Amino acid sequence: MRFQLLWVGGAVSELGSELTGLAMPLLVPALTGSPGSAGVVSGARTVAFLAVQMPAGVWWTGGTAAARSSLPRASGRSSPRC
């Protein structure tokens, strides 16, 4: 039962995020009367996403851990020697 609640909560959260992404570019020109402001809002949202998510991903993987783990595959070696 707990997993279903967790899954439903995640689904509702994702739905809300997607609806916000759809509604903001439609709502901003309706409120301001300027179509260019919709682009500014969408751009600001993308910049904020990249500014937070990209460093968080690097922090989560431990910096260069992802790069180190993919080097042996790229070089054809079976074990990392880094």
mmCIF file of the N, C-alpha and C atoms, coordinates in Angstrom:
data_MODEL
# 
_entry.id   MODEL 
# 
loop_
_atom_site.group_PDB 
_atom_site.id 
_atom_site.type_symbol 
_atom_site.label_atom_id 
_atom_site.label_alt_id 
_atom_site.label_comp_id 
_atom_site.label_asym_id 
_atom_site.label_entity_id 
_atom_site.label_seq_id 
_atom_site.pdbx_PDB_ins_code 
_atom_site.Cartn_x 
_atom_site.Cartn_y 
_atom_site.Cartn_z 
_atom_site.occupancy 
_atom_site.B_iso_or_equiv 
_atom_site.pdbx_formal_charge 
_atom_site.auth_seq_id 
_atom_site.auth_comp_id 
_atom_site.auth_asym_id 
_atom_site.auth_atom_id 
_atom_site.pdbx_PDB_model_num 
ATOM 1   N N  . MET A 1 1  ? 0.814  -1.194 0.000   1.00 0.00 ? 1  MET A N  1 
ATOM 2   C CA . MET A 1 1  ? 0.000  0.000  0.000   1.00 0.00 ? 1  MET A CA 1 
ATOM 3   C C  . MET A 1 1  ? 0.859  1.261  0.000   1.00 0.00 ? 1  MET A C  1 
ATOM 4   N N  . ARG A 1 2  ? 1.980  1.207  0.723   1.00 0.00 ? 2  ARG A N  1 
ATOM 5   C CA . ARG A 1 2  ? 2.845  2.380  0.794   1.00 0.00 ? 2  ARG A CA 1 
ATOM 6   C C  . ARG A 1 2  ? 3.464  2.692  -0.563  1.00 0.00 ? 2  ARG A C  1 
ATOM 7   N N  . PHE A 1 3  ? 3.822  1.652  -1.297  1.00 0.00 ? 3  PHE A N  1 
ATOM 8   C CA . PHE A 1 3  ? 4.408  1.896  -2.612  1.00 0.00 ? 3  PHE A CA 1 
ATOM 9   C C  . PHE A 1 3  ? 3.402  2.554  -3.540  1.00 0.00 ? 3  PHE A C  1 
ATOM 10  N N  . GLN A 1 4  ? 2.153  2.125  -3.481  1.00 0.00 ? 4  GLN A N  1 
ATOM 11  C CA . GLN A 1 4  ? 1.129  2.742  -4.328  1.00 0.00 ? 4  GLN A CA 1 
ATOM 12  C C  . GLN A 1 4  ? 0.946  4.208  -3.986  1.00 0.00 ? 4  GLN A C  1 
ATOM 13  N N  . LEU A 1 5  ? 0.978  4.553  -2.704  1.00 0.00 ? 5  LEU A N  1 
ATOM 14  C CA . LEU A 1 5  ? 0.872  5.963  -2.310  1.00 0.00 ? 5  LEU A CA 1 
ATOM 15  C C  . LEU A 1 5  ? 2.074  6.753  -2.811  1.00 0.00 ? 5  LEU A C  1 
ATOM 16  N N  . LEU A 1 6  ? 3.247  6.169  -2.708  1.00 0.00 ? 6  LEU A N  1 
ATOM 17  C CA . LEU A 1 6  ? 4.446  6.824  -3.217  1.00 0.00 ? 6  LEU A CA 1 
ATOM 18  C C  . LEU A 1 6  ? 4.352  7.017  -4.725  1.00 0.00 ? 6  LEU A C  1 
ATOM 19  N N  . TRP A 1 7  ? 3.907  6.006  -5.429  1.00 0.00 ? 7  TRP A N  1 
ATOM 20  C CA . TRP A 1 7  ? 3.781  6.079  -6.886  1.00 0.00 ? 7  TRP A CA 1 
ATOM 21  C C  . TRP A 1 7  ? 2.744  7.120  -7.291  1.00 0.00 ? 7  TRP A C  1 
ATOM 22  N N  . VAL A 1 8  ? 1.593  7.143  -6.615  1.00 0.00 ? 8  VAL A N  1 
ATOM 23  C CA . VAL A 1 8  ? 0.545  8.123  -6.928  1.00 0.00 ? 8  VAL A CA 1 
ATOM 24  C C  . VAL A 1 8  ? 1.045  9.532  -6.625  1.00 0.00 ? 8  VAL A C  1 
ATOM 25  N N  . GLY A 1 9  ? 1.742  9.697  -5.523  1.00 0.00 ? 9  GLY A N  1 
ATOM 26  C CA . GLY A 1 9  ? 2.291  11.009 -5.185  1.00 0.00 ? 9  GLY A CA 1 
ATOM 27  C C  . GLY A 1 9  ? 3.283  11.487 -6.225  1.00 0.00 ? 9  GLY A C  1 
ATOM 28  N N  . GLY A 1 10 ? 4.148  10.604 -6.693  1.00 0.00 ? 10 GLY A N  1 
ATOM 29  C CA . GLY A 1 10 ? 5.092  10.967 -7.743  1.00 0.00 ? 10 GLY A CA 1 
ATOM 30  C C  . GLY A 1 10 ? 4.401  11.297 -9.056  1.00 0.00 ? 10 GLY A C  1 
ATOM 31  N N  . ALA A 1 11 ? 3.353  10.545 -9.370  1.00 0.00 ? 11 ALA A N  1 
ATOM 32  C CA . ALA A 1 11 ? 2.612  10.801 -10.610 1.00 0.00 ? 11 ALA A CA 1 
ATOM 33  C C  . ALA A 1 11 ? 1.891  12.141 -10.555 1.00 0.00 ? 11 ALA A C  1 
ATOM 34  N N  . VAL A 1 12 ? 1.298  12.464 -9.412  1.00 0.00 ? 12 VAL A N  1 
ATOM 35  C CA . VAL A 1 12 ? 0.612  13.752 -9.256  1.00 0.00 ? 12 VAL A CA 1 
ATOM 36  C C  . VAL A 1 12 ? 1.617  14.899 -9.334  1.00 0.00 ? 12 VAL A C  1 
ATOM 37  N N  . SER A 1 13 ? 2.773  14.723 -8.730  1.00 0.00 ? 13 SER A N  1 
ATOM 38  C CA . SER A 1 13 ? 3.811  15.745 -8.786  1.00 0.00 ? 13 SER A CA 1 
ATOM 39  C C  . SER A 1 13 ? 4.290  15.973 -10.215 1.00 0.00 ? 13 SER A C  1 
ATOM 40  N N  . GLU A 1 14 ? 4.515  14.895 -10.941 1.00 0.00 ? 14 GLU A N  1 
ATOM 41  C CA . GLU A 1 14 ? 4.956  15.008 -12.336 1.00 0.00 ? 14 GLU A CA 1 
ATOM 42  C C  . GLU A 1 14 ? 3.893  15.658 -13.207 1.00 0.00 ? 14 GLU A C  1 
ATOM 43  N N  . LEU A 1 15 ? 2.647  15.295 -12.977 1.00 0.00 ? 15 LEU A N  1 
ATOM 44  C CA . LEU A 1 15 ? 1.540  15.911 -13.715 1.00 0.00 ? 15 LEU A CA 1 
ATOM 45  C C  . LEU A 1 15 ? 1.479  17.411 -13.454 1.00 0.00 ? 15 LEU A C  1 
ATOM 46  N N  . GLY A 1 16 ? 1.641  17.805 -12.200 1.00 0.00 ? 16 GLY A N  1 
ATOM 47  C CA . GLY A 1 16 ? 1.643  19.222 -11.861 1.00 0.00 ? 16 GLY A CA 1 
ATOM 48  C C  . GLY A 1 16 ? 2.794  19.969 -12.510 1.00 0.00 ? 16 GLY A C  1 
ATOM 49  N N  . SER A 1 17 ? 3.961  19.358 -12.547 1.00 0.00 ? 17 SER A N  1 
ATOM 50  C CA . SER A 1 17 ? 5.119  19.993 -13.188 1.00 0.00 ? 17 SER A CA 1 
ATOM 51  C C  . SER A 1 17 ? 4.891  20.169 -14.678 1.00 0.00 ? 17 SER A C  1 
ATOM 52  N N  . GLU A 1 18 ? 4.334  19.159 -15.317 1.00 0.00 ? 18 GLU A N  1 
ATOM 53  C CA . GLU A 1 18 ? 4.089  19.246 -16.755 1.00 0.00 ? 18 GLU A CA 1 
ATOM 54  C C  . GLU A 1 18 ? 2.998  20.264 -17.075 1.00 0.00 ? 18 GLU A C  1 
ATOM 55  N N  . LEU A 1 19 ? 1.962  20.313 -16.254 1.00 0.00 ? 19 LEU A N  1 
ATOM 56  C CA . LEU A 1 19 ? 0.907  21.295 -16.485 1.00 0.00 ? 19 LEU A CA 1 
ATOM 57  C C  . LEU A 1 19 ? 1.411  22.716 -16.275 1.00 0.00 ? 19 LEU A C  1 
ATOM 58  N N  . THR A 1 20 ? 2.316  22.902 -15.326 1.00 0.00 ? 20 THR A N  1 
ATOM 59  C CA . THR A 1 20 ? 2.912  24.222 -15.122 1.00 0.00 ? 20 THR A CA 1 
ATOM 60  C C  . THR A 1 20 ? 3.723  24.620 -16.342 1.00 0.00 ? 20 THR A C  1 
ATOM 61  N N  . GLY A 1 21 ? 4.477  23.675 -16.879 1.00 0.00 ? 21 GLY A N  1 
ATOM 62  C CA . GLY A 1 21 ? 5.256  23.954 -18.089 1.00 0.00 ? 21 GLY A CA 1 
ATOM 63  C C  . GLY A 1 21 ? 4.384  24.283 -19.290 1.00 0.00 ? 21 GLY A C  1 
ATOM 64  N N  . LEU A 1 22 ? 3.197  23.753 -19.326 1.00 0.00 ? 22 LEU A N  1 
ATOM 65  C CA . LEU A 1 22 ? 2.268  24.045 -20.410 1.00 0.00 ? 22 LEU A CA 1 
ATOM 66  C C  . LEU A 1 22 ? 1.516  25.346 -20.166 1.00 0.00 ? 22 LEU A C  1 
ATOM 67  N N  . ALA A 1 23 ? 1.123  25.587 -18.932 1.00 0.00 ? 23 ALA A N  1 
ATOM 68  C CA . ALA A 1 23 ? 0.275  26.741 -18.626 1.00 0.00 ? 23 ALA A CA 1 
ATOM 69  C C  . ALA A 1 23 ? 1.033  28.062 -18.584 1.00 0.00 ? 23 ALA A C  1 
ATOM 70  N N  . MET A 1 24 ? 2.283  28.057 -18.127 1.00 0.00 ? 24 MET A N  1 
ATOM 71  C CA . MET A 1 24 ? 3.013  29.323 -17.984 1.00 0.00 ? 24 MET A CA 1 
ATOM 72  C C  . MET A 1 24 ? 3.172  30.077 -19.299 1.00 0.00 ? 24 MET A C  1 
ATOM 73  N N  . PRO A 1 25 ? 3.589  29.438 -20.397 1.00 0.00 ? 25 PRO A N  1 
ATOM 74  C CA . PRO A 1 25 ? 3.698  30.199 -21.645 1.00 0.00 ? 25 PRO A CA 1 
ATOM 75  C C  . PRO A 1 25 ? 2.347  30.696 -22.169 1.00 0.00 ? 25 PRO A C  1 
ATOM 76  N N  . LEU A 1 26 ? 1.263  30.094 -21.746 1.00 0.00 ? 26 LEU A N  1 
ATOM 77  C CA . LEU A 1 26 ? -0.063 30.567 -22.151 1.00 0.00 ? 26 LEU A CA 1 
ATOM 78  C C  . LEU A 1 26 ? -0.596 31.654 -21.219 1.00 0.00 ? 26 LEU A C  1 
ATOM 79  N N  . LEU A 1 27 ? -0.255 31.560 -19.946 1.00 0.00 ? 27 LEU A N  1 
ATOM 80  C CA . LEU A 1 27 ? -0.762 32.506 -18.961 1.00 0.00 ? 27 LEU A CA 1 
ATOM 81  C C  . LEU A 1 27 ? -0.050 33.855 -19.021 1.00 0.00 ? 27 LEU A C  1 
ATOM 82  N N  . VAL A 1 28 ? 1.256  33.842 -19.227 1.00 0.00 ? 28 VAL A N  1 
ATOM 83  C CA . VAL A 1 28 ? 2.029  35.085 -19.198 1.00 0.00 ? 28 VAL A CA 1 
ATOM 84  C C  . VAL A 1 28 ? 1.579  36.061 -20.277 1.00 0.00 ? 28 VAL A C  1 
ATOM 85  N N  . PRO A 1 29 ? 1.423  35.674 -21.542 1.00 0.00 ? 29 PRO A N  1 
ATOM 86  C CA . PRO A 1 29 ? 0.944  36.660 -22.518 1.00 0.00 ? 29 PRO A CA 1 
ATOM 87  C C  . PRO A 1 29 ? -0.482 37.132 -22.235 1.00 0.00 ? 29 PRO A C  1 
ATOM 88  N N  . ALA A 1 30 ? -1.300 36.270 -21.640 1.00 0.00 ? 30 ALA A N  1 
ATOM 89  C CA . ALA A 1 30 ? -2.661 36.686 -21.310 1.00 0.00 ? 30 ALA A CA 1 
ATOM 90  C C  . ALA A 1 30 ? -2.659 37.763 -20.219 1.00 0.00 ? 30 ALA A C  1 
ATOM 91  N N  . LEU A 1 31 ? -1.703 37.674 -19.291 1.00 0.00 ? 31 LEU A N  1 
ATOM 92  C CA . LEU A 1 31 ? -1.639 38.652 -18.210 1.00 0.00 ? 31 LEU A CA 1 
ATOM 93  C C  . LEU A 1 31 ? -0.908 39.929 -18.623 1.00 0.00 ? 31 LEU A C  1 
ATOM 94  N N  . THR A 1 32 ? 0.153  39.790 -19.418 1.00 0.00 ? 32 THR A N  1 
ATOM 95  C CA . THR A 1 32 ? 0.982  40.950 -19.754 1.00 0.00 ? 32 THR A CA 1 
ATOM 96  C C  . THR A 1 32 ? 0.643  41.548 -21.107 1.00 0.00 ? 32 THR A C  1 
ATOM 97  N N  . GLY A 1 33 ? 0.077  40.755 -21.998 1.00 0.00 ? 33 GLY A N  1 
ATOM 98  C CA . GLY A 1 33 ? -0.213 41.240 -23.347 1.00 0.00 ? 33 GLY A CA 1 
ATOM 99  C C  . GLY A 1 33 ? 0.994  41.215 -24.265 1.00 0.00 ? 33 GLY A C  1 
ATOM 100 N N  . SER A 1 34 ? 2.101  40.671 -23.804 1.00 0.00 ? 34 SER A N  1 
ATOM 101 C CA . SER A 1 34 ? 3.325  40.634 -24.597 1.00 0.00 ? 34 SER A CA 1 
ATOM 102 C C  . SER A 1 34 ? 3.726  39.188 -24.873 1.00 0.00 ? 34 SER A C  1 
ATOM 103 N N  . PRO A 1 35 ? 3.742  38.770 -26.150 1.00 0.00 ? 35 PRO A N  1 
ATOM 104 C CA . PRO A 1 35 ? 4.163  37.399 -26.444 1.00 0.00 ? 35 PRO A CA 1 
ATOM 105 C C  . PRO A 1 35 ? 5.636  37.157 -26.135 1.00 0.00 ? 35 PRO A C  1 
ATOM 106 N N  . GLY A 1 36 ? 6.433  38.198 -26.193 1.00 0.00 ? 36 GLY A N  1 
ATOM 107 C CA . GLY A 1 36 ? 7.853  38.038 -25.888 1.00 0.00 ? 36 GLY A CA 1 
ATOM 108 C C  . GLY A 1 36 ? 8.103  37.657 -24.446 1.00 0.00 ? 36 GLY A C  1 
ATOM 109 N N  . SER A 1 37 ? 7.211  38.066 -23.564 1.00 0.00 ? 37 SER A N  1 
ATOM 110 C CA . SER A 1 37 ? 7.379  37.721 -22.153 1.00 0.00 ? 37 SER A CA 1 
ATOM 111 C C  . SER A 1 37 ? 7.217  36.217 -21.919 1.00 0.00 ? 37 SER A C  1 
ATOM 112 N N  . ALA A 1 38 ? 6.443  35.546 -22.761 1.00 0.00 ? 38 ALA A N  1 
ATOM 113 C CA . ALA A 1 38 ? 6.316  34.084 -22.641 1.00 0.00 ? 38 ALA A CA 1 
ATOM 114 C C  . ALA A 1 38 ? 7.657  33.419 -22.924 1.00 0.00 ? 38 ALA A C  1 
ATOM 115 N N  . GLY A 1 39 ? 8.372  33.934 -23.915 1.00 0.00 ? 39 GLY A N  1 
ATOM 116 C CA . GLY A 1 39 ? 9.699  33.400 -24.207 1.00 0.00 ? 39 GLY A CA 1 
ATOM 117 C C  . GLY A 1 39 ? 10.681 33.652 -23.083 1.00 0.00 ? 39 GLY A C  1 
ATOM 118 N N  . VAL A 1 40 ? 10.575 34.838 -22.468 1.00 0.00 ? 40 VAL A N  1 
ATOM 119 C CA . VAL A 1 40 ? 11.459 35.159 -21.345 1.00 0.00 ? 40 VAL A CA 1 
ATOM 120 C C  . VAL A 1 40 ? 11.188 34.231 -20.169 1.00 0.00 ? 40 VAL A C  1 
ATOM 121 N N  . VAL A 1 41 ? 9.925  33.974 -19.881 1.00 0.00 ? 41 VAL A N  1 
ATOM 122 C CA . VAL A 1 41 ? 9.570  33.083 -18.771 1.00 0.00 ? 41 VAL A CA 1 
ATOM 123 C C  . VAL A 1 41 ? 10.032 31.657 -19.064 1.00 0.00 ? 41 VAL A C  1 
ATOM 124 N N  . SER A 1 42 ? 9.817  31.189 -20.281 1.00 0.00 ? 42 SER A N  1 
ATOM 125 C CA . SER A 1 42 ? 10.269 29.833 -20.639 1.00 0.00 ? 42 SER A CA 1 
ATOM 126 C C  . SER A 1 42 ? 11.782 29.725 -20.578 1.00 0.00 ? 42 SER A C  1 
ATOM 127 N N  . GLY A 1 43 ? 12.468 30.749 -21.056 1.00 0.00 ? 43 GLY A N  1 
ATOM 128 C CA . GLY A 1 43 ? 13.931 30.749 -21.001 1.00 0.00 ? 43 GLY A CA 1 
ATOM 129 C C  . GLY A 1 43 ? 14.442 30.772 -19.571 1.00 0.00 ? 43 GLY A C  1 
ATOM 130 N N  . ALA A 1 44 ? 13.807 31.574 -18.718 1.00 0.00 ? 44 ALA A N  1 
ATOM 131 C CA . ALA A 1 44 ? 14.219 31.632 -17.318 1.00 0.00 ? 44 ALA A CA 1 
ATOM 132 C C  . ALA A 1 44 ? 14.007 30.290 -16.632 1.00 0.00 ? 44 ALA A C  1 
ATOM 133 N N  . ARG A 1 45 ? 12.929 29.628 -16.977 1.00 0.00 ? 45 ARG A N  1 
ATOM 134 C CA . ARG A 1 45 ? 12.669 28.312 -16.386 1.00 0.00 ? 45 ARG A CA 1 
ATOM 135 C C  . ARG A 1 45 ? 13.729 27.299 -16.824 1.00 0.00 ? 45 ARG A C  1 
ATOM 136 N N  . THR A 1 46 ? 14.116 27.352 -18.094 1.00 0.00 ? 46 THR A N  1 
ATOM 137 C CA . THR A 1 46 ? 15.144 26.439 -18.597 1.00 0.00 ? 46 THR A CA 1 
ATOM 138 C C  . THR A 1 46 ? 16.496 26.731 -17.961 1.00 0.00 ? 46 THR A C  1 
ATOM 139 N N  . VAL A 1 47 ? 16.848 28.006 -17.854 1.00 0.00 ? 47 VAL A N  1 
ATOM 140 C CA . VAL A 1 47 ? 18.125 28.380 -17.234 1.00 0.00 ? 47 VAL A CA 1 
ATOM 141 C C  . VAL A 1 47 ? 18.154 27.937 -15.777 1.00 0.00 ? 47 VAL A C  1 
ATOM 142 N N  . ALA A 1 48 ? 17.050 28.129 -15.059 1.00 0.00 ? 48 ALA A N  1 
ATOM 143 C CA . ALA A 1 48 ? 16.999 27.698 -13.664 1.00 0.00 ? 48 ALA A CA 1 
ATOM 144 C C  . ALA A 1 48 ? 17.140 26.184 -13.555 1.00 0.00 ? 48 ALA A C  1 
ATOM 145 N N  . PHE A 1 49 ? 16.506 25.455 -14.452 1.00 0.00 ? 49 PHE A N  1 
ATOM 146 C CA . PHE A 1 49 ? 16.618 23.995 -14.452 1.00 0.00 ? 49 PHE A CA 1 
ATOM 147 C C  . PHE A 1 49 ? 18.065 23.563 -14.671 1.00 0.00 ? 49 PHE A C  1 
ATOM 148 N N  . LEU A 1 50 ? 18.713 24.159 -15.659 1.00 0.00 ? 50 LEU A N  1 
ATOM 149 C CA . LEU A 1 50 ? 20.102 23.791 -15.950 1.00 0.00 ? 50 LEU A CA 1 
ATOM 150 C C  . LEU A 1 50 ? 21.042 24.209 -14.829 1.00 0.00 ? 50 LEU A C  1 
ATOM 151 N N  . ALA A 1 51 ? 20.793 25.370 -14.244 1.00 0.00 ? 51 ALA A N  1 
ATOM 152 C CA . ALA A 1 51 ? 21.668 25.871 -13.180 1.00 0.00 ? 51 ALA A CA 1 
ATOM 153 C C  . ALA A 1 51 ? 21.592 25.011 -11.926 1.00 0.00 ? 51 ALA A C  1 
ATOM 154 N N  . VAL A 1 52 ? 20.454 24.364 -11.696 1.00 0.00 ? 52 VAL A N  1 
ATOM 155 C CA . VAL A 1 52 ? 20.300 23.544 -10.498 1.00 0.00 ? 52 VAL A CA 1 
ATOM 156 C C  . VAL A 1 52 ? 20.562 22.073 -10.793 1.00 0.00 ? 52 VAL A C  1 
ATOM 157 N N  . GLN A 1 53 ? 19.998 21.552 -11.862 1.00 0.00 ? 53 GLN A N  1 
ATOM 158 C CA . GLN A 1 53 ? 20.069 20.120 -12.123 1.00 0.00 ? 53 GLN A CA 1 
ATOM 159 C C  . GLN A 1 53 ? 21.452 19.649 -12.563 1.00 0.00 ? 53 GLN A C  1 
ATOM 160 N N  . MET A 1 54 ? 22.115 20.429 -13.385 1.00 0.00 ? 54 MET A N  1 
ATOM 161 C CA . MET A 1 54 ? 23.426 19.986 -13.859 1.00 0.00 ? 54 MET A CA 1 
ATOM 162 C C  . MET A 1 54 ? 24.444 19.883 -12.720 1.00 0.00 ? 54 MET A C  1 
ATOM 163 N N  . PRO A 1 55 ? 24.615 20.919 -11.886 1.00 0.00 ? 55 PRO A N  1 
ATOM 164 C CA . PRO A 1 55 ? 25.548 20.757 -10.756 1.00 0.00 ? 55 PRO A CA 1 
ATOM 165 C C  . PRO A 1 55 ? 25.107 19.678 -9.775  1.00 0.00 ? 55 PRO A C  1 
ATOM 166 N N  . ALA A 1 56 ? 23.800 19.514 -9.588  1.00 0.00 ? 56 ALA A N  1 
ATOM 167 C CA . ALA A 1 56 ? 23.316 18.473 -8.676  1.00 0.00 ? 56 ALA A CA 1 
ATOM 168 C C  . ALA A 1 56 ? 23.685 17.092 -9.206  1.00 0.00 ? 56 ALA A C  1 
ATOM 169 N N  . GLY A 1 57 ? 23.615 16.905 -10.505 1.00 0.00 ? 57 GLY A N  1 
ATOM 170 C CA . GLY A 1 57 ? 23.998 15.625 -11.092 1.00 0.00 ? 57 GLY A CA 1 
ATOM 171 C C  . GLY A 1 57 ? 25.474 15.336 -10.924 1.00 0.00 ? 57 GLY A C  1 
ATOM 172 N N  . VAL A 1 58 ? 26.293 16.344 -11.083 1.00 0.00 ? 58 VAL A N  1 
ATOM 173 C CA . VAL A 1 58 ? 27.734 16.167 -10.889 1.00 0.00 ? 58 VAL A CA 1 
ATOM 174 C C  . VAL A 1 58 ? 28.027 15.873 -9.428  1.00 0.00 ? 58 VAL A C  1 
ATOM 175 N N  . TRP A 1 59 ? 27.357 16.593 -8.529  1.00 0.00 ? 59 TRP A N  1 
ATOM 176 C CA . TRP A 1 59 ? 27.553 16.354 -7.102  1.00 0.00 ? 59 TRP A CA 1 
ATOM 177 C C  . TRP A 1 59 ? 27.106 14.941 -6.726  1.00 0.00 ? 59 TRP A C  1 
ATOM 178 N N  . TRP A 1 60 ? 25.960 14.498 -7.265  1.00 0.00 ? 60 TRP A N  1 
ATOM 179 C CA . TRP A 1 60 ? 25.414 13.187 -6.927  1.00 0.00 ? 60 TRP A CA 1 
ATOM 180 C C  . TRP A 1 60 ? 26.333 12.062 -7.380  1.00 0.00 ? 60 TRP A C  1 
ATOM 181 N N  . THR A 1 61 ? 26.962 12.212 -8.552  1.00 0.00 ? 61 THR A N  1 
ATOM 182 C CA . THR A 1 61 ? 27.835 11.152 -9.058  1.00 0.00 ? 61 THR A CA 1 
ATOM 183 C C  . THR A 1 61 ? 29.241 11.240 -8.493  1.00 0.00 ? 61 THR A C  1 
ATOM 184 N N  . GLY A 1 62 ? 29.520 12.236 -7.693  1.00 0.00 ? 62 GLY A N  1 
ATOM 185 C CA . GLY A 1 62 ? 30.842 12.331 -7.093  1.00 0.00 ? 62 GLY A CA 1 
ATOM 186 C C  . GLY A 1 62 ? 31.853 12.998 -7.991  1.00 0.00 ? 62 GLY A C  1 
ATOM 187 N N  . GLY A 1 63 ? 31.438 13.957 -8.774  1.00 0.00 ? 63 GLY A N  1 
ATOM 188 C CA . GLY A 1 63 ? 32.360 14.705 -9.624  1.00 0.00 ? 63 GLY A CA 1 
ATOM 189 C C  . GLY A 1 63 ? 32.684 13.966 -10.900 1.00 0.00 ? 63 GLY A C  1 
ATOM 190 N N  . THR A 1 64 ? 33.843 13.336 -10.936 1.00 0.00 ? 64 THR A N  1 
ATOM 191 C CA . THR A 1 64 ? 34.298 12.707 -12.169 1.00 0.00 ? 64 THR A CA 1 
ATOM 192 C C  . THR A 1 64 ? 34.077 11.197 -12.167 1.00 0.00 ? 64 THR A C  1 
ATOM 193 N N  . ALA A 1 65 ? 33.288 10.691 -11.227 1.00 0.00 ? 65 ALA A N  1 
ATOM 194 C CA . ALA A 1 65 ? 33.078 9.245  -11.155 1.00 0.00 ? 65 ALA A CA 1 
ATOM 195 C C  . ALA A 1 65 ? 32.462 8.705  -12.438 1.00 0.00 ? 65 ALA A C  1 
ATOM 196 N N  . ALA A 1 66 ? 31.526 9.437  -13.017 1.00 0.00 ? 66 ALA A N  1 
ATOM 197 C CA . ALA A 1 66 ? 30.891 8.970  -14.247 1.00 0.00 ? 66 ALA A CA 1 
ATOM 198 C C  . ALA A 1 66 ? 31.895 8.949  -15.387 1.00 0.00 ? 66 ALA A C  1 
ATOM 199 N N  . ALA A 1 67 ? 32.744 9.934  -15.454 1.00 0.00 ? 67 ALA A N  1 
ATOM 200 C CA . ALA A 1 67 ? 33.757 9.969  -16.511 1.00 0.00 ? 67 ALA A CA 1 
ATOM 201 C C  . ALA A 1 67 ? 34.759 8.840  -16.331 1.00 0.00 ? 67 ALA A C  1 
ATOM 202 N N  . ARG A 1 68 ? 35.166 8.591  -15.082 1.00 0.00 ? 68 ARG A N  1 
ATOM 203 C CA . ARG A 1 68 ? 36.123 7.503  -14.842 1.00 0.00 ? 68 ARG A CA 1 
ATOM 204 C C  . ARG A 1 68 ? 35.534 6.155  -15.190 1.00 0.00 ? 68 ARG A C  1 
ATOM 205 N N  . SER A 1 69 ? 34.264 5.950  -14.903 1.00 0.00 ? 69 SER A N  1 
ATOM 206 C CA . SER A 1 69 ? 33.675 4.644  -15.148 1.00 0.00 ? 69 SER A CA 1 
ATOM 207 C C  . SER A 1 69 ? 33.464 4.379  -16.635 1.00 0.00 ? 69 SER A C  1 
ATOM 208 N N  . SER A 1 70 ? 33.371 5.431  -17.451 1.00 0.00 ? 70 SER A N  1 
ATOM 209 C CA . SER A 1 70 ? 33.164 5.213  -18.873 1.00 0.00 ? 70 SER A CA 1 
ATOM 210 C C  . SER A 1 70 ? 34.481 5.161  -19.650 1.00 0.00 ? 70 SER A C  1 
ATOM 211 N N  . LEU A 1 71 ? 35.583 5.568  -19.059 1.00 0.00 ? 71 LEU A N  1 
ATOM 212 C CA . LEU A 1 71 ? 36.868 5.532  -19.767 1.00 0.00 ? 71 LEU A CA 1 
ATOM 213 C C  . LEU A 1 71 ? 37.311 4.122  -20.144 1.00 0.00 ? 71 LEU A C  1 
ATOM 214 N N  . PRO A 1 72 ? 37.194 3.135  -19.262 1.00 0.00 ? 72 PRO A N  1 
ATOM 215 C CA . PRO A 1 72 ? 37.636 1.792  -19.663 1.00 0.00 ? 72 PRO A CA 1 
ATOM 216 C C  . PRO A 1 72 ? 36.856 1.242  -20.850 1.00 0.00 ? 72 PRO A C  1 
ATOM 217 N N  . ARG A 1 73 ? 35.562 1.513  -20.914 1.00 0.00 ? 73 ARG A N  1 
ATOM 218 C CA . ARG A 1 73 ? 34.782 1.040  -22.052 1.00 0.00 ? 73 ARG A CA 1 
ATOM 219 C C  . ARG A 1 73 ? 35.220 1.732  -23.333 1.00 0.00 ? 73 ARG A C  1 
ATOM 220 N N  . ALA A 1 74 ? 35.496 3.017  -23.235 1.00 0.00 ? 74 ALA A N  1 
ATOM 221 C CA . ALA A 1 74 ? 35.877 3.772  -24.431 1.00 0.00 ? 74 ALA A CA 1 
ATOM 222 C C  . ALA A 1 74 ? 37.257 3.346  -24.923 1.00 0.00 ? 74 ALA A C  1 
ATOM 223 N N  . SER A 1 75 ? 38.142 2.978  -24.006 1.00 0.00 ? 75 SER A N  1 
ATOM 224 C CA . SER A 1 75 ? 39.484 2.596  -24.423 1.00 0.00 ? 75 SER A CA 1 
ATOM 225 C C  . SER A 1 75 ? 39.612 1.109  -24.717 1.00 0.00 ? 75 SER A C  1 
ATOM 226 N N  . GLY A 1 76 ? 38.598 0.334  -24.403 1.00 0.00 ? 76 GLY A N  1 
ATOM 227 C CA . GLY A 1 76 ? 38.628 -1.093 -24.665 1.00 0.00 ? 76 GLY A CA 1 
ATOM 228 C C  . GLY A 1 76 ? 39.193 -1.908 -23.512 1.00 0.00 ? 76 GLY A C  1 
ATOM 229 N N  . ARG A 1 77 ? 39.601 -1.272 -22.440 1.00 0.00 ? 77 ARG A N  1 
ATOM 230 C CA . ARG A 1 77 ? 40.111 -1.996 -21.274 1.00 0.00 ? 77 ARG A CA 1 
ATOM 231 C C  . ARG A 1 77 ? 38.945 -2.524 -20.445 1.00 0.00 ? 77 ARG A C  1 
ATOM 232 N N  . SER A 1 78 ? 39.165 -3.607 -19.718 1.00 0.00 ? 78 SER A N  1 
ATOM 233 C CA . SER A 1 78 ? 38.093 -4.191 -18.938 1.00 0.00 ? 78 SER A CA 1 
ATOM 234 C C  . SER A 1 78 ? 38.043 -3.657 -17.519 1.00 0.00 ? 78 SER A C  1 
ATOM 235 N N  . SER A 1 79 ? 39.119 -3.131 -16.981 1.00 0.00 ? 79 SER A N  1 
ATOM 236 C CA . SER A 1 79 ? 39.088 -2.611 -15.620 1.00 0.00 ? 79 SER A CA 1 
ATOM 237 C C  . SER A 1 79 ? 39.723 -1.218 -15.588 1.00 0.00 ? 79 SER A C  1 
ATOM 238 N N  . PRO A 1 80 ? 39.184 -0.337 -14.749 1.00 0.00 ? 80 PRO A N  1 
ATOM 239 C CA . PRO A 1 80 ? 39.737 1.011  -14.694 1.00 0.00 ? 80 PRO A CA 1 
ATOM 240 C C  . PRO A 1 80 ? 41.077 1.038  -13.979 1.00 0.00 ? 80 PRO A C  1 
ATOM 241 N N  . ARG A 1 81 ? 41.984 1.836  -14.467 1.00 0.00 ? 81 ARG A N  1 
ATOM 242 C CA . ARG A 1 81 ? 43.298 1.990  -13.829 1.00 0.00 ? 81 ARG A CA 1 
ATOM 243 C C  . ARG A 1 81 ? 43.518 3.428  -13.410 1.00 0.00 ? 81 ARG A C  1 
ATOM 244 N N  . CYS A 1 82 ? 42.453 4.159  -13.191 1.00 0.00 ? 82 CYS A N  1 
ATOM 245 C CA . CYS A 1 82 ? 42.552 5.573  -12.809 1.00 0.00 ? 82 CYS A CA 1 
ATOM 246 C C  . CYS A 1 82 ? 42.878 5.720  -11.365 1.00 0.00 ? 82 CYS A C  1 
# 
